[in-house]
Amino acid sequence: MNNGRRFWFVRALLLIAWLAMATAVPSTSAFGQALAEAVPESVGLSSSRLTRLTAALDGYVSQGRLPGGVVLVARKGKVAYLQAFGQLDRETNVAMPPDAIFRIASQTKAVVSVGAMILQEEGKLLITDPVGKYIPEFKETTVAVPKPEGGYDVVKAKRPIAIRDLLTHTAGIGYGSGPARDKWVEAGITGWYFADRDEPIAATVARMAALPFDAQPGESYVYGYNTDILGVVIEKASGKPLDEFLTTKVLEPLGMSDTHFYLPEAKSSRLAVVYSPKGTDQLAVAPGPGGMEGQGAYVEGPRKSFSGGAGLLSTARDYGRFLQMMLNGGELDGRRILSRKTVELMTVNHLGTVKFPWNSGTGFGLGFSVLEDVGTRGTPGTIGEFGWGGAYHSTYWVDPKEQLVVVYFTQLLPAGSIDDHGKLRTLVYQAIAD
């Protein structure tokens, strides 16, 4: 074969191969490959320095300050550290497994916020829409204004609450403990726990709309039922129950097979027991939220109320997959959940002149806190880092510049004075070796 014919023959073969790859549909076996485990040094972490984190966590357990937990540290798309420590159940001496299932409480908010942004990308809502467009009871709302001599006046809201207000916690809606607490108590709507409610979340939220809120829309950061209301907006805009929508659009595509609102009976043995501090060096099994017997209604409850603000159960690896998708700009294992531009929108500060009430140097995006000034906050991290945590003392963060994902699950309520979150952050960053 002369050179001319050889050139065209090779070119034809390359074209055929390219067309085959371009038209091929990925098989389901191709998915689930993200977050494979790797030697820490291969992703720029130090194995010897990570042992300091292991020692610190084991130390809290031996001191009687933590029951146990699971930590996942991923860098550059690989899991470099996955450590289970302590016990799943101290009473029966069951060791904590790496696939233990935890109540993730407010870490549900990030997943539901992604759900709302999926609907915006599908053209089914805009985050600038008024909530009342989807939940009629919210077309007109009221605010409780404290009086100097005590008590409060109820006034009309200055403007309708928008979906973006829910995402940024600037709707003025707390957890029922604001100026009009008496009205919220009377209505039976206080606290973040919904698993025991024998009614759909939409019914609870509809009743909530008639109660006086804590602040005017857009004027203050008030942490509360915002994402529970957002979950109902998702139901109305999608035409599906929240659990079905999230399963179809987020959980199944990401391979989050151990993430549920209510736990299948077959998985109940993996659910970590919740403990409370008893003195400085002892733990006791925590009573159920709201004074319930046992550990809550996540296994044997009515299974009707899908709390977008605090209802999910998950594992460290499942949640790590969700966060890796965000770090990747909305995609994981060839499955795109969000566009890169939507992820960028979610992970910048949206508060403007509204002050974030807790950590200095921090703002809030669409479902995540966002680090804006490392020195002002005063703890290790990088500008642009985003994260949050949960009531059962869990936490997570994503550091895009360092290509880092950290998930920390434990079950401690209340947390008391333990400083494990600060140690976790310090000991993860000190292990970076590149």
Sequence and secondary structure as in RCSB ss.txt:
>XXXX:A:sequence
MNNGRRFWFVRALLLIAWLAMATAVPSTSAFGQALAEAVPESVGLSSSRLTRLTAALDGYVSQGRLPGGVVLVAR
KGKVAYLQAFGQLDRETNVAMPPDAIFRIASQTKAVVSVGAMILQEEGKLLITDPVGKYIPEFKETTVAVPKPEG
GYDVVKAKRPIAIRDLLTHTAGIGYGSGPARDKWVEAGITGWYFADRDEPIAATVARMAALPFDAQPGESYVYGY
NTDILGVVIEKASGKPLDEFLTTKVLEPLGMSDTHFYLPEAKSSRLAVVYSPKGTDQLAVAPGPGGMEGQGAYVE
GPRKSFSGGAGLLSTARDYGRFLQMMLNGGELDGRRILSRKTVELMTVNHLGTVKFPWNSGTGFGLGFSVLEDVG
TRGTPGTIGEFGWGGAYHSTYWVDPKEQLVVVYFTQLLPAGSIDDHGKLRTLVYQAIAD
>XXXX:A:secstr
  HHHHHHHHHHHHHHHHHHHHH    GGGSS TT B  GGGGTB HHHHHHHHHHHHHHHHTTS  EEEEEEEE
TTEEEEEEEEEEEETTTTEE  TT BEE GGGHHHHHHHHHHHHHHTTS  TTSBGGGTSGGGSS EEEEE TTS
SEEEEE SS  BHHHHHHT S   SS STTHHHHHHHT  SS  TT SS HHHHHHHHTTS BSS TTTS   ST
HHHHHHHHHHHHHTS HHHHHIIIIITTTT TT BSS  GGGGGGB   EEE SSS EEE   GGG STT STTT
S      TTT  EE HHHHHHHHHHHHTTSEETTEESS HHHHHHHTS   TTS  SSSTTEEE SSSEEE  HH
HHTSS  TT EEEE TTS EEEEETTTTEEEEEEE BSS TT  HHHHHHHHHHTTB  
